[in-house]
Structure formats: C-alpha cells, structure tokens
Amino acid sequence: MSGMVLRDYLSAMDSGDPAKVLELLEPDFSFLIALPGREVTGRSKEDFAAYLAGRDATDRVHHVLRYAADGDVETVYGRVADGGDTSGWFHSAAMVSTAGRMARYQSFFSTTFELV
C-alpha cells in the first residue's frame, strides 16, 4: 500500500483483478462517477461491485499527474489511457475513514478538457 488509499484504488482498478478494489472500501461506501453524458452512483460496496461488473476496461491505465491529501480527504488528477492512447482526463476525490478505507468517492471524467 502506498499510504494513500486513492492511489491504491487506481492501481487496483488497473490491475488484472479490479475486484481487489472492494477490499479498500467501507461497507457503506457511496460514490458518484460522472462520465460524459451519464452519472453512476451508489450507496454500498455491493453497488460498486455491480459497477465494476459492468465496466469494459480491459486495457485501461490511470496515470496520476497530481495528488494531494488534506486530513481525511485525498484528491488525484490524471490521464486515462485505453490501449495506450489517451481517452480522457479525470479528477477524483475520496473521503477516507479512520480505518484507512474509502468511505466516499467522487470522480469526474472528461474526454475534451485537459487541466494539467
């Protein structure tokens, strides 16, 4: 573990077994993932497992360009590559529990705007 749960989360998402992410989440984990034209939300670890099951991200890598932590909130900004080609940019934040797991997560993904 890197000591920053959000970076660990992204590493797990990019691994061959993204279900490893579930180990990093609190049982009552809630999330918002804003994708172009739609939002995915949930209020439990099970909701996130359902989101994972529906993802088609076989060759996706999140490249973190910036990250920060302030108390119990972590943020990252980076580039997403699918098959080696940039598909967009993400800005994500997580609220971390006292147990060091993600309690809440919010992520915004754009295919048209590059901040950094």
Contact map, one row per residue, 1 for C-alpha under 8 A:
11111001000000000000000000000000000000000000000000000000000000000000000000000000000000000000000000000000000000000000
11111011000000000000000000000000000000000000000000000000000000000000000000000000000000000000000000000000000000000000
11111001000000000000000000000000000000000000000000000000000000000000000000000000000000000000000000000000000000000000
11111111000000000000000000000000000000000000000000000000000000000000100001000000000000000000000000000000000000000000
11111111100000000000000100000000000000000000000000000000000000000000000000000000000000000000000100011100000000000000
00011111110000000000000000000000000000000000000000000000000000000000000001110000000000000000110000000100000000000000
01011111111000000000000000000000000000000000000000000000000000010000000000010000000000000000000000000000000000000000
11111111111100000000000000000000000000000000000000000000000000000000000000000000000000000000000000000000000000000000
00001111111110000000100100000000000000000000000000000000000000000000000000000000000000000000000000000000000000000000
00000111111111000000000000000000000000000000000000000000000001000000000000000000000000000000000000000000000000000000
00000011111111100000000000000000000000000000000000000000000001000000000000000000000000000000000000000000000000000000
00000001111111101111100000000000000000000000000000000000000000000000000000000000000000000000000000000000000000000000
00000000111111101111100000000000000000000000000000000000000000000000000000000000000000000000000000000000000000000000
00000000011111111100000000000000000000000000000000000000001111000000000000000000000000000000000000000000000000000000
00000000001111111100000000000000000000000000000000000000000000000000000000000000000000000000000000000000000000000000
00000000000001111100000000000000000000000000000000000000000000000000000000000000000000000000000000000000000000000000
00000000000111111111000000000000000000000000000000000000000000000000000000000000000000000000000000000000000000000000
00000000000111111111100000000000000000000000000000010000000000000000000000000000000000000000000000000000000000000000
00000000000110001111110000000000000000000000000010010000000000000000000000000000000000000000000000000000000000000000
00000000000110001111111100000000000000000000000000000000000000000000000000000000000000000000000000000000000000000000
00000000100110000111111110000000000000000000000000000000000000000000000000000000000000000000000000000000000000000000
00000000000000000011111110000000000000000000100110000000000000000000000000000000000000000000000000000000000000000000
00000000000000000001111110000000000000000000000000000000000000000000000000000000000000000000000000000000000000000000
00001000100000000001111111000000000000000000000000000000000000000000000000000000000000000000000000001100000000000000
00000000000000000000111111101000000000000000100000000000000000000000000000000000000000000000000000001110000000000000
00000000000000000000000111111000000000000000100000000000000000000000000000000000000000000000000010001110000000000000
00000000000000000000000011111000000000000001100000000000000000000000000000000000000000000000000000000000000000000000
00000000000000000000000001111100000000000011100000000000000000000000000000000000000000000000000000000010000000000000
00000000000000000000000011111110000000000111100000000000000000000000000000000000000000000000000000000111100000000000
00000000000000000000000000011111000000001111100000000000000000000000000000000000000000000000000000000011100000000000
00000000000000000000000000001111100000011110000100000000000000000000000000000000000000000000000000000001110000000000
00000000000000000000000000000111110000111100000000000000000000000000000000000000000000000000000000000000111000000000
00000000000000000000000000000011111000111000000000000000000000000000000000000000000000000000000000000000011110000000
00000000000000000000000000000001111101110000000000000000000000000000000000000000000000000000000000000000011110000000
00000000000000000000000000000000111111110000000000000000000000000000000000000000000000000000000000000000000111000000
00000000000000000000000000000000011111000000000000000000000000000000000000000000000000000000000000000000000011100000
00000000000000000000000000000000001111100000000000000000000000000000000000000000000000000000000000000000000000000000
00000000000000000000000000000000011111110000000000000000000000000000000000000000000000000000000000000000000000000000
00000000000000000000000000000001111011111000000000000000000000000000000000000000000000000000000000000000000000000000
00000000000000000000000000000011111001111100000000100000000000000000000000000000000000000000000000000000000000000000
00000000000000000000000000000111100000111110000000000000000000000000000000000000000000000000000000000000000000000000
00000000000000000000000000001111000000011111001100000000000000000000000000000000000000000000000000000000000000000000
00000000000000000000000000011110000000001111101000000000000000000000000000000000000000000000000000000000000000000000
00000000000000000000000000111100000000000111111100000000000000000000000000000000000000000000000000000000000000000000
00000000000000000000010011111100000000000011111110000000000000000000000000000000000000000000000000000000000000000000
00000000000000000000000000000000000000000001111111000000000000000000000000000000000000000000000000000000000000000000
00000000000000000000000000000000000000000111111111100000000000000000000000000000000000000000000000000000000000000000
00000000000000000000010000000010000000000101111111110000000000000000000000000000000000000000000000000000000000000000
00000000000000000010010000000000000000000000111111111000000000000000000000000000000000000000000000000000000000000000
00000000000000000000000000000000000000000000011111111100000000000000000000000000000000000000000000000000000000000000
00000000000000000000000000000000000000010000001111111110000000000000000000000000000000000000000000000000000000000000
00000000000000000110000000000000000000000000000111111110000000000000000000000000000000000000000000000000000000000000
00000000000000000000000000000000000000000000000011111110000000000000000000000000000000000000000000000000000000000000
00000000000000000000000000000000000000000000000001111111000000000000000000000000000000000000000000000000000000000000
00000000000000000000000000000000000000000000000000111111100000000000000000000000000000000000000000000000000000000000
00000000000000000000000000000000000000000000000000000111110000000000000000000000000000000000000000000000000000000000
00000000000000000000000000000000000000000000000000000011111100000000000000000000010000000000000000000000000000000000
00000000000000000000000000000000000000000000000000000001111100000000000000000000000000000000000000000000000000000000
00000000000001000000000000000000000000000000000000000000111110000000000000000000011100000000000000000000000000000000
00000000000001000000000000000000000000000000000000000000111111000000000000000001111100000000000000000000000000000000
00000000000001000000000000000000000000000000000000000000001111100000000000000001110100000000000000000000000000000000
00000000011001000000000000000000000000000000000000000000000111110000000000000111100000000000000000000000000000000000
00000000000000000000000000000000000000000000000000000000000011111000000000000111100000000000000000000000000000000000
00000010000000000000000000000000000000000000000000000000000001111110000000011110000000000000000000000000000000000000
00000000000000000000000000000000000000000000000000000000000000111110000000011110000000000000000000000000000000000001
00000000000000000000000000000000000000000000000000000000000000011111000000011100000000000000000000000000000000000000
00000000000000000000000000000000000000000000000000000000000000011111100001111000000000000000000000000000000000000000
00000000000000000000000000000000000000000000000000000000000000000111110001110000000000000000000000000000000000000000
00010000000000000000000000000000000000000000000000000000000000000011111111100000000000000000000000000000000000000000
00000000000000000000000000000000000000000000000000000000000000000001111111000000000000000000000000000000000000000000
00000000000000000000000000000000000000000000000000000000000000000000111111000000000000000000000000000000000000000000
00000000000000000000000000000000000000000000000000000000000000000000111111000000000000000000001110000000000000000000
00000000000000000000000000000000000000000000000000000000000000000000111111100000000000000000111100000000000000000000
00010100000000000000000000000000000000000000000000000000000000000011111111110000000000000000111100000000000000000000
00000100000000000000000000000000000000000000000000000000000000000011100011111000000000000011110000000000000000000000
00000110000000000000000000000000000000000000000000000000000000011111000001111100000000000111100000000000000000000000
00000000000000000000000000000000000000000000000000000000000000011110000000111110000000001111000000000000000000000000
00000000000000000000000000000000000000000000000000000000000001111100000000011111000000001110000000000000000000000001
00000000000000000000000000000000000000000000000000000000000001111000000000001111100001111100000000000000000000000000
00000000000000000000000000000000000000000000000000000000000111100000000000000111110001111100000000000000000000000000
00000000000000000000000000000000000000000000000000000000000111100000000000000011111111110000000000000000000000000000
00000000000000000000000000000000000000000000000000000000101110000000000000000001111111100000000000000000000000000000
00000000000000000000000000000000000000000000000000000000001100000000000000000000111110000000000000000000000000000000
00000000000000000000000000000000000000000000000000000000001110000000000000000000111111000000000000000000000000000000
00000000000000000000000000000000000000000000000000000000000000000000000000000000111111100000000000000000000000000000
00000000000000000000000000000000000000000000000000000000000000000000000000000011110111110000000000000000000000000000
00000000000000000000000000000000000000000000000000000000000000000000000000000011110011111000000000000000000000100000
00000000000000000000000000000000000000000000000000000000000000000000000000000011100001111100000000000000000011111100
00000000000000000000000000000000000000000000000000000000000000000000000000001111000000111110000000000000000011101110
00000000000000000000000000000000000000000000000000000000000000000000000000011111000000011111000000000000001111000000
00000000000000000000000000000000000000000000000000000000000000000000000000111100000000001111100000000000001110000000
00000000000000000000000000000000000000000000000000000000000000000000000000111000000000000111110000000000111100000000
00000100000000000000000000000000000000000000000000000000000000000000000011110000000000000011111000000000111000000000
00000100000000000000000000000000000000000000000000000000000000000000000011100000000000000001111100000111110000000000
00000000000000000000000000000000000000000000000000000000000000000000000111000000000000000000111110000111100000000000
00001000000000000000000000000000000000000000000000000000000000000000000111000000000000000000011111111111000000000000
00000000000000000000000001000000000000000000000000000000000000000000000100000000000000000000001111111110000000000000
00000000000000000000000000000000000000000000000000000000000000000000000000000000000000000000000111111000000000000000
00000000000000000000000000000000000000000000000000000000000000000000000000000000000000000000000111111000000000000000
00001000000000000000000000000000000000000000000000000000000000000000000000000000000000000000000111111100000000000000
00001000000000000000000111000000000000000000000000000000000000000000000000000000000000000000000111111110000000000000
00001100000000000000000111001000000000000000000000000000000000000000000000000000000000000000011110011111100000000000
00000000000000000000000011011100000000000000000000000000000000000000000000000000000000000000011110001111100000000000
00000000000000000000000000001110000000000000000000000000000000000000000000000000000000000000011100000111110000000000
00000000000000000000000000001111000000000000000000000000000000000000000000000000000000000001111000000111111000000000
00000000000000000000000000000011110000000000000000000000000000000000000000000000000000000001110000000001111100000000
00000000000000000000000000000001110000000000000000000000000000000000000000000000000000000111100000000000111110000000
00000000000000000000000000000000111000000000000000000000000000000000000000000000000000000111000000000000011111000000
00000000000000000000000000000000111100000000000000000000000000000000000000000000000000011110000000000000001111100000
00000000000000000000000000000000001100000000000000000000000000000000000000000000000000011100000000000000000111111100
00000000000000000000000000000000000100000000000000000000000000000000000000000000000000111000000000000000000011111000
00000000000000000000000000000000000000000000000000000000000000000000000000000000000000010000000000000000000001111100
00000000000000000000000000000000000000000000000000000000000000000000000000000000000000011000000000000000000001111110
00000000000000000000000000000000000000000000000000000000000000000000000000000000000000011000000000000000000001011111
00000000000000000000000000000000000000000000000000000000000000000000000000000000000000001000000000000000000000001111
00000000000000000000000000000000000000000000000000000000000000001000000000000100000000000000000000000000000000000111
